[in-house]
Amino acid sequence: MSKILIIDDAPSARETLVALLENEGYQLHLAEDGFQALQMLLKLHPDLILLDVMMPGLDGFEVCRRIRSMPQLAEVPIIILTALDDHESLLQGIEAGADDFLRKPVDRQELIARVRTITRLNRYRTLLEQRENLSEMAERLVTAQEEERLRISRELHDDLGQSLTTHMLSLKNLQNDLTVPIPVLFENLQALYEQSYEIFVKIRRLAQDLRPPILDTLGLPLAIQTYCKEFTNRTKLPINLVLDQALPPFPDAYNVIIYRLLQEALNNIVKHAHASRIWVELNLEDDCINLTIQDNGRGLPVDKGQTDGIGITGMKERLALVGGKLLLHSPAEKGTVLSATLPLKPATSVKEVL
C-alpha cells in the first residue's frame, strides 16, 4: 500500500484531500505545516507528497527544497497544490524540485489520476531497482563461486598435487631399492607415513571449509565451537566464544550463512587486523539471530570506502538472501566489531545458499 503525506496548514484542505483519496487504497498521513512534515518524513518515507504552497513559517517551495536536499528523500515524488497560476510561481516550484502541480480547488478525477500515475511509476522504478540489484547480486555470487573454485583448484594442484607427487616419488625410490638396511627402511616408511598424514589433514580441512559434516550431524553450535578451536590451534589467536544456550535449531540456509560469516570474519582478522584476541557471540533476541565478532586489532581504515572489500560484500549478499543485515564499526579504543542480524522466520524460501 502506497503511503501519501499530505502537507497543508488548512484543516479543511486536509479533510478535502482525505475525503478524495481515502477510498483509493492509500495510506494517508497528515502534517499541519512544513516543520511537522520534515520531522515526520525520515520515519515515514512516503511514496508521494502532496504539498501546499501557502503555509506560515516554511512555505511549500522551501519545504520542497529541504526535502530534495535530504539524500534519503531526494527521489520522493512531490505534487505541489497551489492556487497560484502565474508563470513565475510555476518556475519557482520546478526549481524547488516539484514533480507535478495541481491547482486549487482540486478536481477529484484529476487528483486521483495524477496520484495513481505517480505511485504506479514509483512502484515500477522500485521493482526495476530491485531486479537490477538482484541481477548484480547474482553476478557477484557467481563470480565469488568461480573464485572459490579457482582457489580450491590451485590448492589441489599446487599444494596437495605437489605433496602427492613427492609422496609417489618417495614410494617409487623405496620400491626400487629394497636392499636398504631395516633401520633406514623404517625411517623412510615413517617419513612417508608423516607425509600421508599431512596430506590427509589438508584434504580434511579443505572438505570442512566447503561444508563441515559436523554442521549436518551435530548442528551449528558445536560446528562453531569446533571451528573456533581449530582456528586457535592453527593461528595461535585465542577466541572467547559465548553461545546462547537457548538457541533453537535453525533452517539449513541460516546455519550455512552464519558458519560462512564466521569463517570469512576470522580469516579477515588474521589477514588484516593484527589482533591478539577475538570475541565471538551468537544469541537469539526478539526473533533475531545475532552474531557478533570483535577483535582488538588496528580497526577499520580511515577511508571508509575501503571497508567494503570482496569479503564484506559477500557477507552482506549472503545475509540479504534471508533479509539480514551487517554492521561494521571500530570502537573509540581500537579493534573492529562485526554485527550480523538475521530475522528468524517460521519458514524460509531459501533452499540453498552457496
N, C-alpha and C positions, 0 to 999 in steps of 0.2 A: 504494500500500500504506500503510495507516494505521500510524502509529508510536505505540507504547504504552510509557510509562515506568512501571516497577514500582519502588516505593519501600518497602523493608521491611528491617529490620535482621536478621531471622532468615533464614539461608541456606535452611532447609527450607521456609519460607513462599515465598521467591522461587522455589525449584525447583518447588514445587507449582503456582504460577501459570504458570510457563513450560510445565510439562507439560500444563496445561489449555488453554493458548492457542496452543502452538507450531504446531499443525496447522490453525489457523483463518485463516492468510494474513496475520497481522500481523507487523510488525517490532518485536521486543521489545528493550527496553533496561532495564538493572538499575542501581539505586542502593542502596547499603548503609545510608545514613542521609540525614537532611534536608540536611546541609551538602553532601554529594556531589551530591544531586539538584539543589540550587539552582545549583551550578556547571555541571551538565550541561544545564539547561533552556534557557538562552539560545542555545546552539549547536544543540540538538536540535529545539526547537519541536515537541513531541509533539502528537498528535491526541487523546490521552487519558492521564490519570494515574491509576494505581491506588496509593493511598496508605494505608500502615499508620498507626495512631494511636499505639500504644505503642512509642515509639522513644527511645533515650537522646539527650541533647543537645537537639535540637529535636523535639518531638512532632509528630504529624501535623496537629494543629489549627494550630500555629504555622507549619508549612511551608505549609499551605493559605493562611493569611493573607498570608504573604510572597509567594506566587505571585500572589494576587489584587491585590497592591499593585504588581505589575510590569506596565506598560501593554502590553508585547509578549505577555504570557501571561495577561492577565486573563480572557480568554474560553475558555481551555483547559478542557474538561470534567474534573472530578475526582470519582472514586469513592473514598470512604473505606472501608477494610476494618477492621473492629473487632470485638473480642469483647465490647465494652461494649454493653449493651442497655438502659441506663437512659435515661429521657426527657431528663435534663439533658445527657448526652453527645451525644445526637442534636441538641438545640438548639445546643450549642456547635459542632458540625460545620456546621450550617446557617449560623450566624453567621460562621464562618470562611470560608464560601464554597463548601462542597461541593455538588456537583450530585446525588449519589446515595450510598447506603450499602449495603454488603453485610456480613453478619455472618459471622464466622469460627466454625467451619470453613466455607469457601466451597463452595457447591453448584455443581458443574460446569455444569449446564444453566442455572442462574440466572445465573452469571457470564457465560457465552457470550451469553445473550440480552441482558443489560444492555449488554455491550460492543458487540455488533452494533447495538443500537438507537442508542446514543450516537454511534458512529462514522458510522453512516448519516446521522443528523441533522446531524452536524458537516459531512460532505461536502455535504449538501443546502444548509446555510447558506452554505458556501463557494461553491457553484455559484450560489446566488441573488445573493450579493455580487458575484461576477464578472460575472454577467449585468447587474446594476444598474450596475456600473462601465462595462461596455461600452456600455450604453444611454446613460449620461451622456456618455461619450466621443464616441459617435456624434452626439449632440445638439450638443456643443460644436464638433465638426468641421464639422457642417452650418452652425452659426452663424458659425464662422470663415470658411467658404467664402462665405456670403452677405455678410459684412462685406468680404471681399476683392473680391467682385463689385461691391459698392456703391462701394468705393474706386476701382476701375477705371472704373466708370460716371461718377463725379464727375470723375475726371481726364480722361476722354474729353470730357465735356461742358464742364467749367469751364476746362480748360487747352487741350486740343487743339481743342475746339469753338470757343472764342473766337479762338484763333490762326488757324484756318481761315476764320472769318468775316471777320476783319480782312484776311486774305490775299485773299479773294474781293472784298472792297470795294476794295482797292487795285488789283486787276486790272480791276475794272469802271471805276474812275476813269481808269485808264490807257487803257482801250478807248474811253472817251467823249471823250478829248482826245488825239488823235494828232498835234496840231499843236505839241506841246511841242518845244523845241529838242533836238537829238541828245544833248548832254551831260546835260540833265535827264532825258531818256528813259533813257539809260544808267544814271544814278544810281538812278532808280526801279526799273529792272529788277534792278540789283544788290541793292537793298534787298529786293525780292521773292524773289530767289534765297536771300539770307541767311535770310529768314523760312521759306522752304521747307526749308532745311537744318535749322533749329531744330526744325521740326515732324517732320522725318524722324528726328532724333536722339531726340526724345521718344517717338515710336512704337517705335523700335528698343529703347529702354530698357524701355518697358512690355512689349514682347514678350519680352525677355530675362528680365524679372522673373517672367513667367508660366512660361516654360520655355525656358532658353537653348539654342539649337540646338547650341552647342559641346559641351553635355553629351552629346548623342547622337552627334555626329560624331567628337569628339576625346577624349572621356572626362572623368572627374571632375577629375583633377589640373590639366589645362590650363584647365578651366572655372573652377576655384578661382583659379588664377593670374590669369586674365583679369578675374574679378570683383574681386579684391583690387586689381589695378592701376587699374581704372576707379573703384573706390571711393576710392582715394587721390587720383586726379585730381579727383574731384568734391568731396571733403571736406577735402583737404589733410592728412589724417591718415595718417602713414606706417605701413605694416604690414610687420613682419618675418615672412615666410612660410617655413615649413620643411615640406617634403613628403617622406615616406619614399619613396626611390627604388625600393623593392621592392614597392610597392603593386600587388596584382593587380587585374584587372577585377572590379568589384563588381556585384551584381544591380541592376537599374534602380531598384528601390524604395530601396535603400541610397544610391545616387547622389543621388536626389531629396531624401531626408531630410537627408543631410549638407549638400547645397547650400542647402536651406531654412534649416537651423540656422545656417549661416554668415551668410546674408542677415539673418536675424532678430537674431542676436547683434550683428553690426556696426551695424545700424540702432539697436539699443538703446543701444550705446555712444555713438553720435552724439547721441541724444536725451537721455540721462540721465547719462553718466559724466563728461563734461567732461575727457576724456583727451587726451593729446598723443602717445601711441604705442600701437600694438596689436601683439600677437604671436599668430600662428596656426600651429598644428602639427597635421598629420594623419599618423598612423602606424598600423602593424599590429603587434600584440604578443599572443602567446598566443591566436591565432584571434579576436582582438577588434579592431575598428576604433576608434581613439581620436582624437577631435577635441578640441583644447584651444584656447580663445580667451581671451587675457588682455589687460587694459588697465591703464594706470597712473592711472586716474581716481579719483573720490572714494569708490568702493567701494559696498557694499550698504548699504541703510538700516539704522539701528539696530533698527527694528521689523522683525523677521524676517517678520512676516505680510505685509509689503509687497513681498517679493521674488517672490511667485508671481503676477505680473500675467498678463494675457491672453497676452502673447507667450511667457512662460516656460511657462505651462500648455500652450500649443500645441506648444512644443518637446517637453515631456515626453510628450504624447499621440502625437506623431509617432514618437518613439523607442519608446514602448510597443508600437506596431504590430509591431515586429521584435524585441521583448524587450530593448530598450536602456534605458539609464539616464542621467539628467542630474544633475550635481552643481554647485552654485554655492557659492563661498566667497570671502571677502575676506582676503588676506594681512595680516599684522600691520602692514606698512608702509602700503600703500594699493592701490587698484585692485580688480579683480574677476577671478576665474578661473572660466571655464565649462568643464566637462569632460563630454563626451558619449562613452559607450561603447556600441558596437553589436556583439553577438556575431555573428561571421561563420559562417554555416552553409553546408553544401554546396548546399542548395536552400532556397528561401523560398516560403511560400504567399502572400505579399503580392503581389498582381498590380498594384495601382495605389495610389499614395499621393498624396493631394491636397495 
